[in-house]
Amino acid sequence: MVLVTGGTGLVGAHLLLHLIENGEKVRAIYRNEASIQKTKSVFELYQKVDLFAQIDWLEADILDVPSLEIAFTNIEYVYHCAALISFDPKDEDLLRKTNIEGTANMVNFSLDRKIKKFCFVSSIAALGDLAPHESHITEETDWNPEKPHSDYAISKYGAEMEVWRGVQEGLDIIIVNPGVILGPLTKVEIFTQGSAELYQKVAKSLSFYTLGSTGFITISDVVNITYDLMKSDIKNERFTLIADNIVFRDILNTIADALQVKRPTIHAKPFFMNFLWIGDSLFSTLFFQKRSITRATAKASYSRNQYSNEKIKTALGTVFNDVHNYIKSFSKS
């Protein structure tokens, strides 16, 4: 049987559907019963709701050791997708506890129960920092602790260190580092973070764009590649999963066209983004509001990081979905 954490999130929900379609017996853990409806909505979206009943749901938490004792019963393979995603500095402690301590618990149980293979869904945020002579970030790019990183990035990097510890103790693993994951563009958004949040902002006539860039990938590619890696003989490797490096303005324009709304027209230059995060910091402090933009997200908006996907293409011969065509396809459905 396969255990999936984070089964009520974008990656986990799509992974559950893919696993069941491929004849796997799956168990998924949840913390809040109401969140299971999000996963069911994914099955409904793809007209596969009849498969939803095949999931063995179990209430558990990656930070609650006793509940994991039950969750790991009769498990052979693990897909660890659960994580806290936040760029608010106020969530630093919770990020480290959830993403690092939670992953350590999953690794420890996997070692104890002699799990055959363990997959950790990480992020390109946990990859290294370019040296002056480098042009693209790869799986081998060194992490520079002297450079600034978001608390989220640090927590995912720390989680990866726990997974590599598992390797040293005899656990076979796969780590995938997806870029920005684009899910289905639907009239009623199922999720509230990641691409769903991006879609919602554009739908509300987002005015600003930046000329920064990063790696993007569709959810179907993430799930297919992750599953193929777990079924392969490849082990103890990490893989950057991006289809392409895309300028933020271009991706926003494609989303706007698919939603049939006005494209963003105002270029938010770096000094303006820095002004915004400073103002947002003051506002959130004075009015006890959650941060909407931070120093890390402001910097990311105009950074022009380039990521290499050569390793996964060599390993599996992967041909990625075109991100722009993926988004456009939903405007016709």
Phi and psi restraints in degrees (value plus and minus 20) as a CYANA .aco file:
   2 VAL   PHI    -126.2   -86.2
   2 VAL   PSI     114.8   154.8
   3 LEU   PHI    -124.5   -84.5
   3 LEU   PSI     111.1   151.1
   4 VAL   PHI    -141.7  -101.7
   4 VAL   PSI     103.1   143.1
   5 THR   PHI    -116.6   -76.6
   5 THR   PSI     135.3   175.3
   6 GLY   PHI      50.7    90.7
   6 GLY   PSI       8.4    48.4
   7 GLY   PHI     -89.3   -49.3
   7 GLY   PSI     -28.7    11.3
   8 THR   PHI    -122.4   -82.4
   8 THR   PSI     -11.4    28.6
   9 GLY   PHI    -119.3   -79.3
   9 GLY   PSI     158.8   198.8
  10 LEU   PHI     -79.4   -39.4
  10 LEU   PSI     -73.0   -33.0
  11 VAL   PHI     -88.5   -48.5
  11 VAL   PSI     -68.4   -28.4
  12 GLY   PHI     -79.8   -39.8
  12 GLY   PSI     -62.4   -22.4
  13 ALA   PHI     -84.8   -44.8
  13 ALA   PSI     -65.1   -25.1
  14 HIS   PHI     -88.0   -48.0
  14 HIS   PSI     -53.9   -13.9
  15 LEU   PHI     -86.4   -46.4
  15 LEU   PSI     -61.6   -21.6
  16 LEU   PHI     -78.2   -38.2
  16 LEU   PSI     -64.9   -24.9
  17 LEU   PHI     -81.6   -41.6
  17 LEU   PSI     -64.8   -24.8
  18 HIS   PHI     -84.3   -44.3
  18 HIS   PSI     -61.4   -21.4
  19 LEU   PHI     -82.3   -42.3
  19 LEU   PSI     -66.0   -26.0
  20 ILE   PHI     -86.3   -46.3
  20 ILE   PSI     -59.9   -19.9
  21 GLU   PHI     -81.2   -41.2
  21 GLU   PSI     -45.3    -5.3
  22 ASN   PHI    -119.3   -79.3
  22 ASN   PSI      -1.2    38.8
  23 GLY   PHI      59.6    99.6
  23 GLY   PSI      -5.8    34.2
  24 GLU   PHI    -104.2   -64.2
  24 GLU   PSI     126.1   166.1
  25 LYS   PHI    -110.4   -70.4
  25 LYS   PSI     106.1   146.1
  26 VAL   PHI    -146.7  -106.7
  26 VAL   PSI     126.5   166.5
  27 ARG   PHI    -142.4  -102.4
  27 ARG   PSI     114.4   154.4
  28 ALA   PHI    -144.6  -104.6
  28 ALA   PSI     117.8   157.8
  29 ILE   PHI    -119.4   -79.4
  29 ILE   PSI     129.8   169.8
  30 TYR   PHI    -160.8  -120.8
  30 TYR   PSI     136.8   176.8
  31 ARG   PHI    -125.4   -85.4
  31 ARG   PSI     -53.7   -13.7
  32 ASN   PHI    -145.1  -105.1
  32 ASN   PSI      99.0   139.0
  33 GLU   PHI     -79.1   -39.1
  33 GLU   PSI     -52.9   -12.9
  34 ALA   PHI     -83.6   -43.6
  34 ALA   PSI     -49.0    -9.0
  35 SER   PHI     -90.5   -50.5
  35 SER   PSI     -37.4     2.6
  36 ILE   PHI     -82.2   -42.2
  36 ILE   PSI     -47.0    -7.0
  37 GLN   PHI     -81.5   -41.5
  37 GLN   PSI     -50.9   -10.9
  38 LYS   PHI     -82.5   -42.5
  38 LYS   PSI     -60.7   -20.7
  39 THR   PHI     -87.5   -47.5
  39 THR   PSI     -61.1   -21.1
  40 LYS   PHI     -81.5   -41.5
  40 LYS   PSI     -56.2   -16.2
  41 SER   PHI     -84.5   -44.5
  41 SER   PSI     -53.0   -13.0
  42 VAL   PHI     -85.7   -45.7
  42 VAL   PSI     -63.8   -23.8
  43 PHE   PHI     -82.6   -42.6
  43 PHE   PSI     -59.1   -19.1
  44 GLU   PHI     -86.4   -46.4
  44 GLU   PSI     -59.3   -19.3
  45 LEU   PHI     -77.8   -37.8
  45 LEU   PSI     -59.0   -19.0
  46 TYR   PHI    -116.1   -76.1
  46 TYR   PSI      -7.8    32.2
  47 GLN   PHI      36.8    76.8
  47 GLN   PSI      24.5    64.5
  48 LYS   PHI    -147.2  -107.2
  48 LYS   PSI       9.6    49.6
  49 VAL   PHI     -82.0   -42.0
  49 VAL   PSI     -44.4    -4.4
  50 ASP   PHI     -84.6   -44.6
  50 ASP   PSI     -41.9    -1.9
  51 LEU   PHI    -104.2   -64.2
  51 LEU   PSI     -37.0     3.0
  52 PHE   PHI     -79.7   -39.7
  52 PHE   PSI     -56.1   -16.1
  53 ALA   PHI     -85.3   -45.3
  53 ALA   PSI     -33.3     6.7
  54 GLN   PHI    -100.1   -60.1
  54 GLN   PSI     -28.7    11.3
  55 ILE   PHI     -97.9   -57.9
  55 ILE   PSI     111.4   151.4
  56 ASP   PHI    -111.1   -71.1
  56 ASP   PSI      77.1   117.1
  57 TRP   PHI    -103.2   -63.2
  57 TRP   PSI     118.4   158.4
  58 LEU   PHI    -160.6  -120.6
  58 LEU   PSI     109.1   149.1
  59 GLU   PHI     -94.2   -54.2
  59 GLU   PSI      98.9   138.9
  60 ALA   PHI    -182.3  -142.3
  60 ALA   PSI     150.0   190.0
  61 ASP   PHI    -163.6  -123.6
  61 ASP   PSI     115.7   155.7
  62 ILE   PHI     -86.0   -46.0
  62 ILE   PSI     -32.6     7.4
  63 LEU   PHI    -117.9   -77.9
  63 LEU   PSI     -23.6    16.4
  64 ASP   PHI    -129.2   -89.2
  64 ASP   PSI      77.6   117.6
  65 VAL   PHI     -78.2   -38.2
  65 VAL   PSI     -66.5   -26.5
  66 PRO   PHI     -76.6   -36.6
  66 PRO   PSI     -58.0   -18.0
  67 SER   PHI     -89.7   -49.7
  67 SER   PSI     -50.1   -10.1
  68 LEU   PHI     -91.6   -51.6
  68 LEU   PSI     -47.0    -7.0
  69 GLU   PHI     -75.1   -35.1
  69 GLU   PSI     -63.2   -23.2
  70 ILE   PHI     -95.4   -55.4
  70 ILE   PSI     -61.8   -21.8
  71 ALA   PHI     -79.8   -39.8
  71 ALA   PSI     -53.1   -13.1
  72 PHE   PHI    -105.9   -65.9
  72 PHE   PSI     -18.6    21.4
  73 THR   PHI     -83.5   -43.5
  73 THR   PSI     105.4   145.4
  74 ASN   PHI      43.8    83.8
  74 ASN   PSI       4.6    44.6
  75 ILE   PHI    -114.2   -74.2
  75 ILE   PSI     118.2   158.2
  76 GLU   PHI    -133.3   -93.3
  76 GLU   PSI     -52.9   -12.9
  77 TYR   PHI    -150.9  -110.9
  77 TYR   PSI     127.4   167.4
  78 VAL   PHI    -150.5  -110.5
  78 VAL   PSI     112.5   152.5
  79 TYR   PHI    -134.2   -94.2
  79 TYR   PSI      88.0   128.0
  80 HIS   PHI    -116.1   -76.1
  80 HIS   PSI      76.5   116.5
  81 CYS   PHI    -124.3   -84.3
  81 CYS   PSI     -34.7     5.3
  82 ALA   PHI     -87.4   -47.4
  82 ALA   PSI     115.6   155.6
  83 ALA   PHI    -186.5  -146.5
  83 ALA   PSI     135.7   175.7
  84 LEU   PHI    -113.8   -73.8
  84 LEU   PSI     109.4   149.4
  85 ILE   PHI    -132.8   -92.8
  85 ILE   PSI      95.1   135.1
  86 SER   PHI    -178.5  -138.5
  86 SER   PSI     123.6   163.6
  87 PHE   PHI    -137.2   -97.2
  87 PHE   PSI      -4.4    35.6
  88 ASP   PHI    -105.2   -65.2
  88 ASP   PSI     100.7   140.7
  89 PRO   PHI     -75.3   -35.3
  89 PRO   PSI     -44.3    -4.3
  90 LYS   PHI     -87.1   -47.1
  90 LYS   PSI     -38.3     1.7
  91 ASP   PHI    -115.7   -75.7
  91 ASP   PSI      -7.4    32.6
  92 GLU   PHI     -74.7   -34.7
  92 GLU   PSI     -70.7   -30.7
  93 ASP   PHI     -83.9   -43.9
  93 ASP   PSI     -61.6   -21.6
  94 LEU   PHI     -87.5   -47.5
  94 LEU   PSI     -56.6   -16.6
  95 LEU   PHI     -81.4   -41.4
  95 LEU   PSI     -67.6   -27.6
  96 ARG   PHI     -86.1   -46.1
  96 ARG   PSI     -60.4   -20.4
  97 LYS   PHI     -86.0   -46.0
  97 LYS   PSI     -69.0   -29.0
  98 THR   PHI     -87.8   -47.8
  98 THR   PSI     -71.9   -31.9
  99 ASN   PHI     -99.8   -59.8
  99 ASN   PSI     -56.0   -16.0
 100 ILE   PHI    -110.7   -70.7
 100 ILE   PSI     -75.0   -35.0
 101 GLU   PHI     -84.7   -44.7
 101 GLU   PSI     -61.1   -21.1
 102 GLY   PHI     -81.5   -41.5
 102 GLY   PSI     -62.2   -22.2
 103 THR   PHI     -86.9   -46.9
 103 THR   PSI     -58.2   -18.2
 104 ALA   PHI     -79.5   -39.5
 104 ALA   PSI     -61.4   -21.4
 105 ASN   PHI     -81.8   -41.8
 105 ASN   PSI     -62.8   -22.8
 106 MET   PHI     -84.6   -44.6
 106 MET   PSI     -60.1   -20.1
 107 VAL   PHI     -86.1   -46.1
 107 VAL   PSI     -63.4   -23.4
 108 ASN   PHI     -82.0   -42.0
 108 ASN   PSI     -63.2   -23.2
 109 PHE   PHI     -87.0   -47.0
 109 PHE   PSI     -58.0   -18.0
 110 SER   PHI     -84.2   -44.2
 110 SER   PSI     -58.0   -18.0
 111 LEU   PHI     -87.1   -47.1
 111 LEU   PSI     -65.5   -25.5
 112 ASP   PHI     -84.7   -44.7
 112 ASP   PSI     -58.8   -18.8
 113 ARG   PHI    -111.8   -71.8
 113 ARG   PSI     -13.7    26.3
 114 LYS   PHI      33.9    73.9
 114 LYS   PSI      30.5    70.5
 115 ILE   PHI     -81.2   -41.2
 115 ILE   PSI     117.0   157.0
 116 LYS   PHI     -90.2   -50.2
 116 LYS   PSI     -56.6   -16.6
 117 LYS   PHI    -179.3  -139.3
 117 LYS   PSI     119.6   159.6
 118 PHE   PHI    -143.3  -103.3
 118 PHE   PSI     106.8   146.8
 119 CYS   PHI    -131.1   -91.1
 119 CYS   PSI     108.9   148.9
 120 PHE   PHI    -133.2   -93.2
 120 PHE   PSI     103.1   143.1
 121 VAL   PHI    -109.3   -69.3
 121 VAL   PSI      84.9   124.9
 122 SER   PHI    -119.0   -79.0
 122 SER   PSI    -156.9  -116.9
 123 SER   PHI    -181.8  -141.8
 123 SER   PSI     135.3   175.3
 124 ILE   PHI     -84.8   -44.8
 124 ILE   PSI     -36.7     3.3
 125 ALA   PHI     -82.5   -42.5
 125 ALA   PSI     -43.0    -3.0
 126 ALA   PHI    -112.3   -72.3
 126 ALA   PSI     -21.1    18.9
 127 LEU   PHI     -95.9   -55.9
 127 LEU   PSI     155.0   195.0
 128 GLY   PHI    -100.0   -60.0
 128 GLY   PSI    -190.1  -150.1
 129 ASP   PHI    -135.3   -95.3
 129 ASP   PSI     112.9   152.9
 130 LEU   PHI     -81.8   -41.8
 130 LEU   PSI     114.6   154.6
 131 ALA   PHI    -105.3   -65.3
 131 ALA   PSI     142.7   182.7
 132 PRO   PHI     -73.9   -33.9
 132 PRO   PSI     -51.5   -11.5
 133 HIS   PHI    -109.5   -69.5
 133 HIS   PSI     -20.8    19.2
 134 GLU   PHI    -121.9   -81.9
 134 GLU   PSI     128.3   168.3
 135 SER   PHI    -132.6   -92.6
 135 SER   PSI     -48.8    -8.8
 136 HIS   PHI    -149.0  -109.0
 136 HIS   PSI     121.7   161.7
 137 ILE   PHI    -101.5   -61.5
 137 ILE   PSI     107.4   147.4
 138 THR   PHI    -142.2  -102.2
 138 THR   PSI    -198.9  -158.9
 139 GLU   PHI     -84.7   -44.7
 139 GLU   PSI     -39.7     0.3
 140 GLU   PHI    -118.9   -78.9
 140 GLU   PSI     -23.1    16.9
 141 THR   PHI     -84.3   -44.3
 141 THR   PSI     111.0   151.0
 142 ASP   PHI     -92.8   -52.8
 142 ASP   PSI     120.0   160.0
 143 TRP   PHI     -99.5   -59.5
 143 TRP   PSI     104.1   144.1
 144 ASN   PHI    -122.8   -82.8
 144 ASN   PSI      84.5   124.5
 145 PRO   PHI     -85.8   -45.8
 145 PRO   PSI     -34.6     5.4
 146 GLU   PHI    -100.6   -60.6
 146 GLU   PSI     -35.7     4.3
 147 LYS   PHI    -109.9   -69.9
 147 LYS   PSI     132.1   172.1
 148 PRO   PHI     -90.6   -50.6
 148 PRO   PSI     116.7   156.7
 149 HIS   PHI    -155.6  -115.6
 149 HIS   PSI     129.8   169.8
 150 SER   PHI     -88.5   -48.5
 150 SER   PSI     138.0   178.0
 151 ASP   PHI     -80.3   -40.3
 151 ASP   PSI     -55.0   -15.0
 152 TYR   PHI     -82.4   -42.4
 152 TYR   PSI     -66.9   -26.9
 153 ALA   PHI     -80.9   -40.9
 153 ALA   PSI     -63.2   -23.2
 154 ILE   PHI     -82.6   -42.6
 154 ILE   PSI     -59.8   -19.8
 155 SER   PHI     -88.2   -48.2
 155 SER   PSI     -57.0   -17.0
 156 LYS   PHI     -92.2   -52.2
 156 LYS   PSI     -56.3   -16.3
 157 TYR   PHI     -84.5   -44.5
 157 TYR   PSI     -63.2   -23.2
 158 GLY   PHI     -82.8   -42.8
 158 GLY   PSI     -57.6   -17.6
 159 ALA   PHI     -84.0   -44.0
 159 ALA   PSI     -61.0   -21.0
 160 GLU   PHI     -81.6   -41.6
 160 GLU   PSI     -56.0   -16.0
 161 MET   PHI     -82.8   -42.8
 161 MET   PSI     -55.1   -15.1
 162 GLU   PHI     -86.8   -46.8
 162 GLU   PSI     -57.6   -17.6
 163 VAL   PHI     -86.9   -46.9
 163 VAL   PSI     -62.4   -22.4
 164 TRP   PHI     -86.2   -46.2
 164 TRP   PSI     -51.6   -11.6
 165 ARG   PHI     -80.0   -40.0
 165 ARG   PSI     -60.7   -20.7
 166 GLY   PHI     -79.0   -39.0
 166 GLY   PSI     -58.4   -18.4
 167 VAL   PHI     -81.3   -41.3
 167 VAL   PSI     -64.1   -24.1
 168 GLN   PHI     -82.2   -42.2
 168 GLN   PSI     -45.3    -5.3
 169 GLU   PHI    -118.5   -78.5
 169 GLU   PSI     -12.0    28.0
 170 GLY   PHI      87.4   127.4
 170 GLY   PSI     -11.3    28.7
 171 LEU   PHI    -110.9   -70.9
 171 LEU   PSI     112.6   152.6
 172 ASP   PHI    -104.9   -64.9
 172 ASP   PSI     108.8   148.8
 173 ILE   PHI    -156.6  -116.6
 173 ILE   PSI     144.2   184.2
 174 ILE   PHI    -155.7  -115.7
 174 ILE   PSI     114.4   154.4
 175 ILE   PHI    -136.9   -96.9
 175 ILE   PSI     110.5   150.5
 176 VAL   PHI    -135.3   -95.3
 176 VAL   PSI     118.7   158.7
 177 ASN   PHI    -138.7   -98.7
 177 ASN   PSI      63.7   103.7
 178 PRO   PHI     -92.6   -52.6
 178 PRO   PSI     133.3   173.3
 179 GLY   PHI    -100.6   -60.6
 179 GLY   PSI    -171.2  -131.2
 180 VAL   PHI     -88.0   -48.0
 180 VAL   PSI      99.0   139.0
 181 ILE   PHI    -111.3   -71.3
 181 ILE   PSI     102.1   142.1
 182 LEU   PHI    -118.4   -78.4
 182 LEU   PSI      97.9   137.9
 183 GLY   PHI    -114.3   -74.3
 183 GLY   PSI    -195.1  -155.1
 184 PRO   PHI     -83.5   -43.5
 184 PRO   PSI     120.7   160.7
 185 LEU   PHI    -114.2   -74.2
 185 LEU   PSI      81.0   121.0
 186 THR   PHI    -137.6   -97.6
 186 THR   PSI     142.3   182.3
 187 LYS   PHI     -86.9   -46.9
 187 LYS   PSI     -57.3   -17.3
 188 VAL   PHI    -131.9   -91.9
 188 VAL   PSI      90.2   130.2
 189 GLU   PHI     -90.6   -50.6
 189 GLU   PSI     111.9   151.9
 190 ILE   PHI    -102.4   -62.4
 190 ILE   PSI     -59.6   -19.6
 191 PHE   PHI    -130.7   -90.7
 191 PHE   PSI     147.7   187.7
 192 THR   PHI    -138.8   -98.8
 192 THR   PSI     -24.6    15.4
 193 GLN   PHI    -139.5   -99.5
 193 GLN   PSI     153.6   193.6
 194 GLY   PHI      44.8    84.8
 194 GLY   PSI    -152.6  -112.6
 195 SER   PHI     -83.0   -43.0
 195 SER   PSI     -51.9   -11.9
 196 ALA   PHI     -81.6   -41.6
 196 ALA   PSI     -61.2   -21.2
 197 GLU   PHI     -85.8   -45.8
 197 GLU   PSI     -58.3   -18.3
 198 LEU   PHI     -84.7   -44.7
 198 LEU   PSI     -64.9   -24.9
 199 TYR   PHI     -79.3   -39.3
 199 TYR   PSI     -62.9   -22.9
 200 GLN   PHI     -84.2   -44.2
 200 GLN   PSI     -60.1   -20.1
 201 LYS   PHI     -86.0   -46.0
 201 LYS   PSI     -61.3   -21.3
 202 VAL   PHI     -87.5   -47.5
 202 VAL   PSI     -58.6   -18.6
 203 ALA   PHI     -81.2   -41.2
 203 ALA   PSI     -48.5    -8.5
 204 LYS   PHI    -110.8   -70.8
 204 LYS   PSI       3.5    43.5
 205 SER   PHI      43.2    83.2
 205 SER   PSI      38.3    78.3
 206 LEU   PHI     -77.4   -37.4
 206 LEU   PSI     110.5   150.5
 207 SER   PHI    -112.2   -72.2
 207 SER   PSI     -48.8    -8.8
 208 PHE   PHI    -124.4   -84.4
 208 PHE   PSI     128.1   168.1
 209 TYR   PHI    -154.7  -114.7
 209 TYR   PSI     141.4   181.4
 210 THR   PHI    -146.6  -106.6
 210 THR   PSI     146.9   186.9
 211 LEU   PHI    -126.5   -86.5
 211 LEU   PSI      -1.8    38.2
 212 GLY   PHI     -93.5   -53.5
 212 GLY   PSI     151.9   191.9
 213 SER   PHI    -166.8  -126.8
 213 SER   PSI     140.9   180.9
 214 THR   PHI    -179.3  -139.3
 214 THR   PSI    -198.2  -158.2
 215 GLY   PHI    -109.6   -69.6
 215 GLY   PSI     117.0   157.0
 216 PHE   PHI    -142.5  -102.5
 216 PHE   PSI     134.1   174.1
 217 ILE   PHI    -176.6  -136.6
 217 ILE   PSI     129.7   169.7
 218 THR   PHI    -103.4   -63.4
 218 THR   PSI     134.0   174.0
 219 ILE   PHI     -82.2   -42.2
 219 ILE   PSI     -55.0   -15.0
 220 SER   PHI     -84.4   -44.4
 220 SER   PSI     -58.3   -18.3
 221 ASP   PHI     -86.4   -46.4
 221 ASP   PSI     -62.2   -22.2
 222 VAL   PHI     -78.1   -38.1
 222 VAL   PSI     -68.2   -28.2
 223 VAL   PHI     -87.3   -47.3
 223 VAL   PSI     -66.9   -26.9
 224 ASN   PHI     -81.3   -41.3
 224 ASN   PSI     -65.0   -25.0
 225 ILE   PHI     -87.6   -47.6
 225 ILE   PSI     -63.8   -23.8
 226 THR   PHI     -80.2   -40.2
 226 THR   PSI     -64.8   -24.8
 227 TYR   PHI     -83.5   -43.5
 227 TYR   PSI     -65.0   -25.0
 228 ASP   PHI     -82.5   -42.5
 228 ASP   PSI     -57.7   -17.7
 229 LEU   PHI     -85.3   -45.3
 229 LEU   PSI     -59.9   -19.9
 230 MET   PHI     -88.3   -48.3
 230 MET   PSI     -50.8   -10.8
 231 LYS   PHI    -104.8   -64.8
 231 LYS   PSI     -32.9     7.1
 232 SER   PHI    -105.0   -65.0
 232 SER   PSI     157.1   197.1
 233 ASP   PHI    -105.3   -65.3
 233 ASP   PSI     -21.8    18.2
 234 ILE   PHI     -90.0   -50.0
 234 ILE   PSI     115.1   155.1
 235 LYS   PHI    -170.5  -130.5
 235 LYS   PSI     137.4   177.4
 236 ASN   PHI      37.9    77.9
 236 ASN   PSI      23.6    63.6
 237 GLU   PHI    -155.4  -115.4
 237 GLU   PSI     136.2   176.2
 238 ARG   PHI    -138.7   -98.7
 238 ARG   PSI     128.7   168.7
 239 PHE   PHI    -155.9  -115.9
 239 PHE   PSI     109.3   149.3
 240 THR   PHI     -98.2   -58.2
 240 THR   PSI     105.8   145.8
 241 LEU   PHI    -132.7   -92.7
 241 LEU   PSI      77.6   117.6
 242 ILE   PHI    -159.6  -119.6
 242 ILE   PSI     123.9   163.9
 243 ALA   PHI    -104.0   -64.0
 243 ALA   PSI     -57.8   -17.8
 244 ASP   PHI    -184.4  -144.4
 244 ASP   PSI     137.1   177.1
 245 ASN   PHI    -112.2   -72.2
 245 ASN   PSI     102.1   142.1
 246 ILE   PHI    -149.6  -109.6
 246 ILE   PSI     119.0   159.0
 247 VAL   PHI     -89.9   -49.9
 247 VAL   PSI     117.5   157.5
 248 PHE   PHI     -76.9   -36.9
 248 PHE   PSI     -59.4   -19.4
 249 ARG   PHI     -77.1   -37.1
 249 ARG   PSI     -61.9   -21.9
 250 ASP   PHI     -88.1   -48.1
 250 ASP   PSI     -60.8   -20.8
 251 ILE   PHI     -89.3   -49.3
 251 ILE   PSI     -57.0   -17.0
 252 LEU   PHI     -84.8   -44.8
 252 LEU   PSI     -59.5   -19.5
 253 ASN   PHI     -83.9   -43.9
 253 ASN   PSI     -61.6   -21.6
 254 THR   PHI     -84.3   -44.3
 254 THR   PSI     -61.4   -21.4
 255 ILE   PHI     -85.2   -45.2
 255 ILE   PSI     -63.4   -23.4
 256 ALA   PHI     -80.9   -40.9
 256 ALA   PSI     -62.8   -22.8
 257 ASP   PHI     -84.3   -44.3
 257 ASP   PSI     -60.3   -20.3
 258 ALA   PHI     -85.7   -45.7
 258 ALA   PSI     -54.2   -14.2
 259 LEU   PHI    -106.7   -66.7
 259 LEU   PSI     -26.7    13.3
 260 GLN   PHI      38.8    78.8
 260 GLN   PSI      26.8    66.8
 261 VAL   PHI    -143.2  -103.2
 261 VAL   PSI     150.6   190.6
 262 LYS   PHI     -87.5   -47.5
 262 LYS   PSI     118.2   158.2
 263 ARG   PHI     -91.1   -51.1
 263 ARG   PSI     130.9   170.9
 264 PRO   PHI     -81.3   -41.3
 264 PRO   PSI     118.3   158.3
 265 THR   PHI    -141.7  -101.7
 265 THR   PSI     -29.1    10.9
 266 ILE   PHI    -127.5   -87.5
 266 ILE   PSI     102.6   142.6
 267 HIS   PHI     -98.0   -58.0
 267 HIS   PSI      94.2   134.2
 268 ALA   PHI    -108.9   -68.9
 268 ALA   PSI      80.9   120.9
 269 LYS   PHI     -95.8   -55.8
 269 LYS   PSI     144.4   184.4
 270 PRO   PHI     -71.3   -31.3
 270 PRO   PSI     -63.0   -23.0
 271 PHE   PHI     -84.2   -44.2
 271 PHE   PSI     -53.9   -13.9
 272 PHE   PHI     -89.8   -49.8
 272 PHE   PSI     -61.9   -21.9
 273 MET   PHI     -83.7   -43.7
 273 MET   PSI     -58.1   -18.1
 274 ASN   PHI     -87.1   -47.1
 274 ASN   PSI     -57.6   -17.6
 275 PHE   PHI     -82.9   -42.9
 275 PHE   PSI     -59.1   -19.1
 276 LEU   PHI     -84.6   -44.6
 276 LEU   PSI     -65.2   -25.2
 277 TRP   PHI     -89.5   -49.5
 277 TRP   PSI     -52.6   -12.6
 278 ILE   PHI     -87.1   -47.1
 278 ILE   PSI     -63.3   -23.3
 279 GLY   PHI     -84.8   -44.8
 279 GLY   PSI     -59.8   -19.8
 280 ASP   PHI     -85.9   -45.9
 280 ASP   PSI     -55.5   -15.5
 281 SER   PHI     -82.4   -42.4
 281 SER   PSI     -64.7   -24.7
 282 LEU   PHI     -85.3   -45.3
 282 LEU   PSI     -63.3   -23.3
 283 PHE   PHI     -82.5   -42.5
 283 PHE   PSI     -65.7   -25.7
 284 SER   PHI     -86.3   -46.3
 284 SER   PSI     -53.6   -13.6
 285 THR   PHI     -90.6   -50.6
 285 THR   PSI     -63.3   -23.3
 286 LEU   PHI     -90.5   -50.5
 286 LEU   PSI     -56.0   -16.0
 287 PHE   PHI    -133.4   -93.4
 287 PHE   PSI      -8.2    31.8
 288 PHE   PHI      33.9    73.9
 288 PHE   PSI      23.9    63.9
 289 GLN   PHI    -123.0   -83.0
 289 GLN   PSI     134.9   174.9
 290 LYS   PHI     -92.0   -52.0
 290 LYS   PSI     121.2   161.2
 291 ARG   PHI     -84.6   -44.6
 291 ARG   PSI     117.0   157.0
 292 SER   PHI    -123.2   -83.2
 292 SER   PSI     -41.8    -1.8
 293 ILE   PHI    -168.5  -128.5
 293 ILE   PSI     115.7   155.7
 294 THR   PHI    -141.8  -101.8
 294 THR   PSI     154.3   194.3
 295 ARG   PHI     -78.1   -38.1
 295 ARG   PSI     -60.1   -20.1
 296 ALA   PHI     -86.0   -46.0
 296 ALA   PSI     -65.0   -25.0
 297 THR   PHI     -91.8   -51.8
 297 THR   PSI     -52.6   -12.6
 298 ALA   PHI     -84.2   -44.2
 298 ALA   PSI     -65.3   -25.3
 299 LYS   PHI     -83.6   -43.6
 299 LYS   PSI     -61.2   -21.2
 300 ALA   PHI     -82.4   -42.4
 300 ALA   PSI     -50.1   -10.1
 301 SER   PHI     -88.4   -48.4
 301 SER   PSI     -44.6    -4.6
 302 TYR   PHI    -138.6   -98.6
 302 TYR   PSI     -18.3    21.7
 303 SER   PHI     -93.0   -53.0
 303 SER   PSI     127.2   167.2
 304 ARG   PHI    -137.4   -97.4
 304 ARG   PSI      40.4    80.4
 305 ASN   PHI     -91.6   -51.6
 305 ASN   PSI     118.9   158.9
 306 GLN   PHI    -138.9   -98.9
 306 GLN   PSI     106.6   146.6
 307 TYR   PHI    -132.2   -92.2
 307 TYR   PSI     125.4   165.4
 308 SER   PHI    -120.4   -80.4
 308 SER   PSI     114.1   154.1
 309 ASN   PHI    -130.4   -90.4
 309 ASN   PSI      -1.3    38.7
 310 GLU   PHI     -83.7   -43.7
 310 GLU   PSI     -54.6   -14.6
 311 LYS   PHI     -84.2   -44.2
 311 LYS   PSI     -65.4   -25.4
 312 ILE   PHI     -91.9   -51.9
 312 ILE   PSI     -53.5   -13.5
 313 LYS   PHI     -85.8   -45.8
 313 LYS   PSI     -56.2   -16.2
 314 THR   PHI     -91.4   -51.4
 314 THR   PSI     -60.5   -20.5
 315 ALA   PHI     -89.8   -49.8
 315 ALA   PSI     -62.8   -22.8
 316 LEU   PHI    -138.4   -98.4
 316 LEU   PSI     -25.5    14.5
 317 GLY   PHI      48.3    88.3
 317 GLY   PSI      12.1    52.1
 318 THR   PHI     -83.6   -43.6
 318 THR   PSI     113.7   153.7
 319 VAL   PHI    -135.1   -95.1
 319 VAL   PSI      96.1   136.1
 320 PHE   PHI    -102.8   -62.8
 320 PHE   PSI     131.1   171.1
 321 ASN   PHI     -86.0   -46.0
 321 ASN   PSI     123.7   163.7
 322 ASP   PHI     -93.1   -53.1
 322 ASP   PSI     101.8   141.8
 323 VAL   PHI     -81.8   -41.8
 323 VAL   PSI     -64.4   -24.4
 324 HIS   PHI     -84.1   -44.1
 324 HIS   PSI     -63.1   -23.1
 325 ASN   PHI     -84.9   -44.9
 325 ASN   PSI     -55.5   -15.5
 326 TYR   PHI     -79.9   -39.9
 326 TYR   PSI     -66.3   -26.3
 327 ILE   PHI     -86.6   -46.6
 327 ILE   PSI     -63.5   -23.5
 328 LYS   PHI     -81.8   -41.8
 328 LYS   PSI     -50.9   -10.9
 329 SER   PHI     -81.6   -41.6
 329 SER   PSI     -47.6    -7.6
 330 PHE   PHI     -98.5   -58.5
 330 PHE   PSI     -39.7     0.3
 331 SER   PHI     -94.8   -54.8
 331 SER   PSI     -34.5     5.5
 332 LYS   PHI    -119.9   -79.9
 332 LYS   PSI     -26.1    13.9
